[in-house]
């Protein structure tokens, strides 16, 4: 039997990696994840992707979170919006001027995945509410953690309940099935300012102290399908 553990309250897609995303009412999900999610990224001449951190694959490029991206109608490429929410005419030209670098471009995913880890990130309101209580003086919402799916859990659900789901499969809506694997290892991006959320190092410190820098549930897609607001998340 399936065990309903919550309902979908929000759906997010981030067309250009490391920029603000778009909130949707329904999404198509296939083996790669939410269709169009992080399909584009800011890439430098060395092939590294713009991020809030520098690693083997990523290059720190401060300020990307103040921008946002979205798809319009059935366009193949997303639209980039500036820090005031206005669409720009040429994404690459704008990013070069904005970052003060002439070696970057907004590029479609090639052989190297744009995902840090697995394609789907799921966060519960129980965990999000815990973060709010842990850092009461810092504005907190789901955008700091960049989930694809925010699940409304019943009253009394403990924080970090996502941990109990690892190793299990779940159904969302009619045909979409996922396998919940592990949590994300959080980094400085959770602290960074974006749009109306201020910078604060307290966010990551709280997660590190309470839960070893881990927060959410990462999943892979077992069977493609659609997710809609209000759909149940049911563990198999």
Secondary structure, DSSP 8 states (H G I E B T S, - for coil): --EEEEEEEEEEE-SBTTSB-EEESEEEEETTEETTTT-EEEEETTS-EEESS-SSSEEE-TTGGGSEEE--TT-SS-EEE-TTS-B-S-HHHHHHHHHT-SSEEEEE--SS-S-SS-SEEEEEHHHHHHHHHHTTTS---GGGTT-SEEEE--TT--TTGGGGGTT-EEEETTTEEEEEEE--B--GGGTS-BTTB---THHHHHHHHHHTTB-SEEEEEEE-EEEETT-EEEE-
